[in-house]
Amino acid sequence: MKREPRSSDSLNLALDPADPLSLQHQLRQKLVNAIHRGVLRAGQRLPSSRQLAARIGVSRNTVSLAYDALLAEGHLASRSRSGVYVATTVPGTRLGRVQRILDPASPLVTRLPVGGEDGGFRCPQQWHRYPFPFIDGRVDPELTPVAEWSEAIRLAGSRHEVVQWPLEGGEADDLMLTEEIRGKVLPMRGIEAGADELLMTLSSRHALQMAGELLVRRGTPVVLEQPTDAEFERRLRERGVEVTYLDPQLRQALPTGVVVVTSGRHGFAAESGHPRQLLARVGAADGLIIEHDVPAGVQDGGRVAPALRALDKEGRVVYVGGLAPTASCGEPPGVLVAPAAFIERARQLRRGQGTALPRVLQRAWAYFIGLGHYSSCLVRAGRVLAERRTALRDALNHYLHERVHIETSPGASAYWVSMPGGLDARDLAHRAASLGILVEPTRSADGRDALCMGVTGISADRIREGVRTLARLVRGDLSSTSRRLEDDPVQPLRGRGLRQALAGASLLYRTVYGEPCTIEIRANGDLVGTAGYANEDCDLGHWWLQGDRWYRQWRQWAYGEAAGYAIVVEGDQVRIYGEDGLMVDAAVLVRRAAIRRRNP
């Protein structure tokens, strides 16, 4: 006689009442994950709704609604008078175990192009956990327009809109969005454009790469303004393009090629009197301009200068812009503005790349702009960022007055801080990150090393302390930290104090190969580690206290071996000493309360 599959009595699910996702949705996610991982096998019987509700401590109605949704989607199947089972055919289940890391000898690895890294700055995925994130364009929760975006996304995903999606496909951008961009966004930069003169892209960087690919061929001379986009410059050089840098005083003759400049933030094209002079010089050389307009992100009393595209009378400027990060949830889309023939070629290129902005996202942005949310967010962000920018200016003036020179431009949300002679901006940024300070290394317009320090991601009350710590690093006050535990001026933590400091906290540091790493030290003894700029390297482990030492053991990292350490905490800084008393690492300590304040 055929035996019925046993009920999943071993199913162990834990729901979090504090999670913003409802208990029903959490349960659905966990059941689907269990099916896809093979914990729940095809044909396996599930506990009754009453049994599962009692086991995980929720109402029976919560379980019933979760079961009903998964039955409707085909993940589960119901058998009359028998119960609920995992469907025998589940969409998307795994075919087999997949190798996690490519073999270094794999053809996919050995045939990668040489020099794939752009060498530019890469922001850590966990940037918001750092105590002092001076990264321009990364937006903290205080500025994020959550309610406004909830409304726009709800409208874009309404039944009325969804049934229109198949009818409005094709290569054209959403008509409602293009009209909103033409009527409300581009006029902020003084630009008028026909419906056939603009194209939506995934981001402003994507638009920049498309413009470069269409205008620049091997042998085409390109003049770049500093600071420039590091990835864009790398791709030009890989294609054998002759790259030089723009003289801020326009003393050199310009070639018959392409000039790439920046406006809307610190840059040559944003400075008073220079745009018309630049246009005249490029016109005399019969050249072209790619204007990379990095969104200022704020309304600054109407003092933002018009874009070069707005002043162009000869059709020499391709405008590369984007929507403001301070009004976006995630990476905002970009926009190309150019003559219709150029836009048609760009549309063909976008089709070949398969990089059209999803229709639902375009319509959501159309509602967001059309309902007035975009302009009101810029005004609101302007007030907040003006306060923060003043706080940053005053702190730089107070702590680094004699050592650095700062510049900015109207409407910008950052300062460009020129470094003292002999200081390498990239090295300084790397050392600053180990102290919890995130800054972007770049170059000033005259080619000197500089730091871009933005205020879109840091609250005003954290700015002074962040600059004070950076000033100590610049002066060398923090360079003499002892490498031996016996010489450390601060005593290591012991017993209850050690547990209180670490339980529920996170450690932020950089690996020996320079990538960011985050370790969550959970109060229940679990460790969760993520490393890499996209959190691509992950591991789990556990920790415990033995005597006055903190022990940890990973499943894969550090060969899976247990190791004990003495821990010294000084403010937000953690120094970790091994069994031999030598410092093995330093990290930034982020306590649970601080994480909650930054992620309300």
Secondary structure as GFF3:
##gff-version 3
##sequence-region A 1 600
A	DSSP	alpha_helix	23	37	.	.	.	ID=ss1
A	DSSP	alpha_helix	49	56	.	.	.	ID=ss2
A	DSSP	alpha_helix	60	73	.	.	.	ID=ss3
A	DSSP	beta_strand	76	79	.	.	.	ID=ss4
A	DSSP	beta_strand	83	86	.	.	.	ID=ss5
A	DSSP	alpha_helix	107	110	.	.	.	ID=ss6
A	DSSP	three_ten_helix	127	129	.	.	.	ID=ss7
A	DSSP	beta_strand	132	133	.	.	.	ID=ss8
A	DSSP	alpha_helix	146	156	.	.	.	ID=ss9
A	DSSP	alpha_helix	159	162	.	.	.	ID=ss10
A	DSSP	three_ten_helix	165	168	.	.	.	ID=ss11
A	DSSP	alpha_helix	175	180	.	.	.	ID=ss12
A	DSSP	pi_helix	181	185	.	.	.	ID=ss13
A	DSSP	three_ten_helix	186	189	.	.	.	ID=ss14
A	DSSP	three_ten_helix	195	197	.	.	.	ID=ss15
A	DSSP	beta_strand	198	201	.	.	.	ID=ss16
A	DSSP	alpha_helix	204	215	.	.	.	ID=ss17
A	DSSP	beta_strand	222	224	.	.	.	ID=ss18
A	DSSP	alpha_helix	230	238	.	.	.	ID=ss19
A	DSSP	beta_strand	243	245	.	.	.	ID=ss20
A	DSSP	beta_strand	258	263	.	.	.	ID=ss21
A	DSSP	three_ten_helix	268	270	.	.	.	ID=ss22
A	DSSP	alpha_helix	274	284	.	.	.	ID=ss23
A	DSSP	beta_strand	288	293	.	.	.	ID=ss24
A	DSSP	alpha_helix	308	311	.	.	.	ID=ss25
A	DSSP	beta_strand	317	322	.	.	.	ID=ss26
A	DSSP	three_ten_helix	325	327	.	.	.	ID=ss27
A	DSSP	beta_strand	334	337	.	.	.	ID=ss28
A	DSSP	alpha_helix	340	353	.	.	.	ID=ss29
A	DSSP	alpha_helix	359	370	.	.	.	ID=ss30
A	DSSP	alpha_helix	373	399	.	.	.	ID=ss31
A	DSSP	beta_strand	405	407	.	.	.	ID=ss32
A	DSSP	beta_strand	414	418	.	.	.	ID=ss33
A	DSSP	alpha_helix	425	433	.	.	.	ID=ss34
A	DSSP	beta_strand	437	438	.	.	.	ID=ss35
A	DSSP	beta_strand	440	443	.	.	.	ID=ss36
A	DSSP	beta_strand	449	454	.	.	.	ID=ss37
A	DSSP	alpha_helix	460	475	.	.	.	ID=ss38
A	DSSP	three_ten_helix	485	487	.	.	.	ID=ss39
A	DSSP	alpha_helix	495	502	.	.	.	ID=ss40
A	DSSP	beta_strand	506	510	.	.	.	ID=ss41
A	DSSP	beta_strand	516	521	.	.	.	ID=ss42
A	DSSP	beta_strand	526	531	.	.	.	ID=ss43
A	DSSP	beta_strand	537	546	.	.	.	ID=ss44
A	DSSP	beta_strand	549	554	.	.	.	ID=ss45
A	DSSP	three_ten_helix	557	560	.	.	.	ID=ss46
A	DSSP	beta_strand	563	570	.	.	.	ID=ss47
A	DSSP	beta_strand	573	577	.	.	.	ID=ss48
A	DSSP	beta_strand	583	590	.	.	.	ID=ss49
A	DSSP	alpha_helix	592	598	.	.	.	ID=ss50
###
